[in-house]
């Protein structure tokens, strides 16, 4: 343990989460910061008696005052430390790396890979990096150099434009970090399906990589079906549905640009054109309900409705409304595939919301499968917050 590192002392009785290896320490749990330290610097965390618990990095601007890196007093956080953590994360995706039918996936999933604040996504030969916290942003140059050494990509690009950075006191930053800058569009392959992604300006880092296995799973139900793909973005579920033999697919999204990209992705896979509807999903579904248009399968993959606990109530109303509308336009025995990516909305609450929608719709709804994020977005047992994506595949009578 480095005695030069400042000590953050916890209040009495607030050390249990740290001992259970949860990586976050909120400001309300801290009694004192003993010494002079800059935000982003490493600190030791001790219990109320001064006994060492863990080491992490500090940011007074964030409600999460300390994000923990190691619970080993003898482990030094240096270049070798970062290399070991990155090597472990990369090794955890070795099976994907060997799969010729898929070349786009998450390489580092922040806290779940014991690298809090760091996201690294692979798109073919390119890496896209997000440093979402001050502590990780301070070490970005070091992390990028290690990624270049370990993976030798064509280039590494920063997508440090996520809103969460503002809570850390960080500006929005995008741009090339190492070697060549990626093109505006990169072609990837996922389970043999081809997609054009936009790593420099698309949603998240360019594509919803966390839905990879769900797209494949849902496709198995699409043969001969009339499919509604709501919140379609660049048509991921629509492309899979077409490949699985769907009779028709309607893609709905507020962005005409996203749907234009969806059309290109369909053409890239040799699939026939699909109906593209630019509009608010809630309004479009109400119109379908009021005009009697129905479907065999409806997919709801909305953006995050709740970014914090304070927004959960409003998000719950939104989730209930859109699920109710979807149930009202499904034929008897039709399938509803519904998701929430709001980490603040638990799986239990989400199921209760869908239950409430079923009661209001007057439909019997059976859960056929439970869906979650792809395995390259692992859930760390000591950090349940890493289980953010939850989905239900339901039969609606």
N, C-alpha and C positions, 0 to 999 in steps of 0.2 A: 504494500500500500504506500502510495506517495504521500508523505507527510506535508508536502507543500500545497496539496490540493485543499481547497476550502471545504469546510464541513457544513452540511445542511442538517440541522437537528429537527427531528419530528416531535410533535406534541405527544404526551403520554397516551398510550392506547391506539396510536395511529400507525403502528409499524406492521400490523398483520398483513395487509396487502403486499407490502414490500417483501416480507418473509415468504409469502406465497408466490413471489416472482412476477407480480403484476408490474408492468414497466412504467406506469404513470404515477407521479406524485403531484397531487393538486396543492395549490397554494394554501388552502385552509388546513392542511395537515402539518404545516411547517411552523415551528416555534421560533427558529432563528437561523440566520446565515452568518456563520462565524468566520469573519475574514473579508478581504476585498476580492471581488471576483467580477468579471465581465459576463454579460449575457452571452451564452454560447460556449462558455468555458466548462471544463469538467469539474465536478464536485463529488465529494464523498457524502453519502447519506448515513446518518446515525440515528439510533433510537433516542428516547428522551434521557437515557443514562449515558449517552455518548458512545455506545457500542456500534461499530461499523456494520452496515447492512448491505450497501451496494454503491456503485459508481455510475454516474450519468452526466448529462449536460443540462445546464441551467438556462432558463429564459424567464425573467421577471415579467415580461409583457404578456405571457401566456398564462391562462388558468392552470395549465399543466406546467407547473413550475420546473419539474425535473423529469426527464425521460431517461430511464435506466438502461445501461448497456451491459453491465456485468455485476454479478453478486460475489465474485471472487476477489478478495482483498489483494491477492498477489498478481492479478492479471493486469498488465499495463495496456492502456488504450493507446496504441501507436499504429504505425503502418502495418506491422505484422498482425495486429488485432483485426484491422479492417480487412486485410487479405483473407484471414481465416474465416471470417464471417461471410465474405463474398464467395469464397470457395465452397462453403457449406451450402449456401443458397443455390449456387449453380449446380452443385452435385445433386441437389434435390429435384432438379429438372432434367437430369441426364437422360431419362427415358424419352422425354419430349424432344430433346436435342438429337436423338437418334431416329426420330420418326420422319421419314421423307414426305409424309402427307400433311405435316403441320410444321410451319416455321415461324409462327408468331405466338408468343406466350409471355407471361410475367416471369422475370428472373429473380426479382427481389420484391418481397411483399412487406416492406416496412417492419413494424413491430413483430409481426408473425414470423419474420426471419431474424429477429433480434437485431434489426437495423432500423431503429425508430426514425421515422420521417423520410426514409429513402424508398423510392419506387423505381425499378428498372424494368422496362418492357423491351422485348425483342420483336422486331419486324424484319424478318429475313436477315439481311446482312447489317441492319442498322439497330442501334440501341437508342432508346429514349429514356431520359433520366428526369426524375422529379425529386428535388430536395425540398420537402414541405415544412421543415422546421429550421430554426436558426442554427441549432447545433449541427445539423447535417449540412446546411448551406455553407457554414464556415469550413467544412471539410470536403466540399464538392471537388475541388481540384485534385485532392488526394484520391478520392473515390474514383473519379474519372480515369486517372492514370492507372489505377489498379484494374479497372474494367478493360481498358485498352490492352493491358499486358496479359490478362487472363483469357480474353475472348477474341482479340484482334478483329473487331468489327470494321466495316467500311467507314463508319463514322458514329459519333455519339452526339446527340442533340438534347438540349435542355427544354423541357416544357414546364418551367417553373412559373406557371400562370394560374394555378389553382387558388380558389378563394381562401382556403385555409391558411395560406401564407400570410395574408393580411393580419390574421390573429396573432401571428408570430412577429409582426413588425417588419415583414419582408416585402420588397417590391415584386411586381410581376416581371419575369425575365424569360425570354425565349432566345434561342440561338445555338449555333454550333459550338460544341465544347471540345471536340477532338477530331482531327482529320477532316474528311469531306463532309459537306452539308447534304443531308438527304434531299432527294427531289420532293416536289410538292405532293406527289403521289408515289406510293410504294406498293407493288403487287406482292401479296402474301398468299399462302395456301394454308387452309385449315380443314383437316379431315378430307383433303382432296378438293375442296371447294376453293375457288379463286376469288380474291377480293382486292379492290383498290382501297388503300387506307391513306389518310392524310395526317402523318405524324406531326407536322408542324402547326396544324390548326384544327384538327378534328376533335371531337369530344374525348375527354380524358386524355390519353396519349395518342389517339387516332382511331381506336376501335374498342369495342366492348369485349375484351379478351376473357373476362370472367364468365361470359355466357357460352363459351365454346362447347362444352359438353351438353349443356341444355339445348343448344340449337340442334345437335345431333339427336338427342333424345326425343325432342318434340317432333322432329322430322319423321320418326317412326310411326306417328299417328296421322300423317298428312295425306297418305295415298288416297286419291279419289275424293278428297275433302275440299269444301269451299272454306277458305282460310281468311280470317281477318288478322292482319299484323299491325297492331296499334303501337304508336311511338316507334315507328319502324326504323328511324335513322337511315343508315345506308343499306338497309334491306337484308341484314344477316339472316333472320328467321325466314324471310321470303325466299331467299336463294336456296336454303335447305329444303323448304317446303316444295319448291319447284323440282328440285332434284329427286325428291321422294315421290313425285307423281301427284301432287295436289291438282285438283280440277281447276281451281281458280284461287288467286290470292289478291287481296286488297291491302295495300300498304298505306297507312295514314301517318302523317307527321306534319308539324307546323312549318318545317323547313323545305322549301322547294329545292334548294341546293342539295340537301341530304337525299331527297327522293330522286334527283337527277343522278346522283352517284349510285343509288340503288338500281336504277335502270342500267347503268354501265356494268354493275356487278352481275346482273342477270345476263346481259349480253356476253360478258367475259366467260360465263359458264355454259353458254349455248342454250340458255333457258328462254322460253317464250316470254313476251312482254307481260307485265302484270299491271293491274289498275293502280295508279298512284293518285292519292288524294291529299292535297295540301290543305290543312285546316286543323283547328283545335279538336283533339280527340273527343273530348266530352261533347262538343257540339255535333260532330260528325256521327257519333254513336246515338245521340238523341234523334238525329234526323233518320238514321236507319231504323230505329225503334218506331218512330212515328209513321214511317212509310212502309213498315212491314218487311224490311229487308233482313234476312236471317243467314246464319252461317253454321257450319259444322264444327268449326274450331276457331277460338278467339285467343290471341296472344296479347297480353298486356305487359309491356316492359317499360314502365314510365321512368323518367329521371327521378333523382332524389327529391322526395316531397318534404322531408324533414332533415334539416342540417344540424339541428340541435334538439334537446329535450323540450325546449320552449315551443317548438313548432309541431310537436307530435299530435296535438289535438286537431289542428287544422289539416295536417297530413292525413290523419285517420278519416276525416270527412271526405277528402279527395279520393283516397283509396276505396272507401265504401261506395262513393258515387260511381266511379268508373267501373268497378266490379258489378254493381247493380245493373248498369247499362249493358255491360257485356252479357250478363245472364239473360237479360230481356231480349237479346237478339240471337241467342243460340237456339238451335232446333232441339227438340227432346232427345236426350242421349248425346248431345254435343259436348265438346271438351272446352274447358276454360283453363288456359295456362296463364297464371298471374304471378307477378313478381313485385317485390319491394327491395330496393337497394339502399333504403334509409337505415343506417346503423342504429339510429335512435328508436326505430320501430322493431320490437322484438318479434321473433317467429311466433310466439304465443299470441301477442297482440294482433299480428297480421292475420292469423287464422281466425281470431274473434271478429275482426273487421269483415272478412269474407263471409263468415257465418251470418253477421248482421245483414249483409247485402243479400244473402240467400233467403233470409226470412222476409225482407221487404219485397224481394222479387217473387215470393211465393213458389220457389223452386226447391226441389230436393237436390242437394249437391253432395257428391261423394268425392273424397280425396283419393285419387288413384296413385299418385306419386308425390313425394316431396323433393324439391329441387334446391340446389345450392350453388355456390361459386365453384369454378373449375379448380382442380387439384393444385394448379400452379399459384392459386390464391389460398394458401393453407390457413387453417385456423389454429392458433396457438392456444392450448388448453388453459394456460395461465393468463390469457388475454382474450376473453370471450368477445370483446368488441371487434375482433378480426373476422367474426362471422357476420358479415353485413348483408349479404345477398340471400334472400329466402324466396322460395317459389312453391306454388301449389299447382299440381296438374289435377284438375277436377272434372268429373262427369256431371252434367247438369240435366236433370229430368224435368 
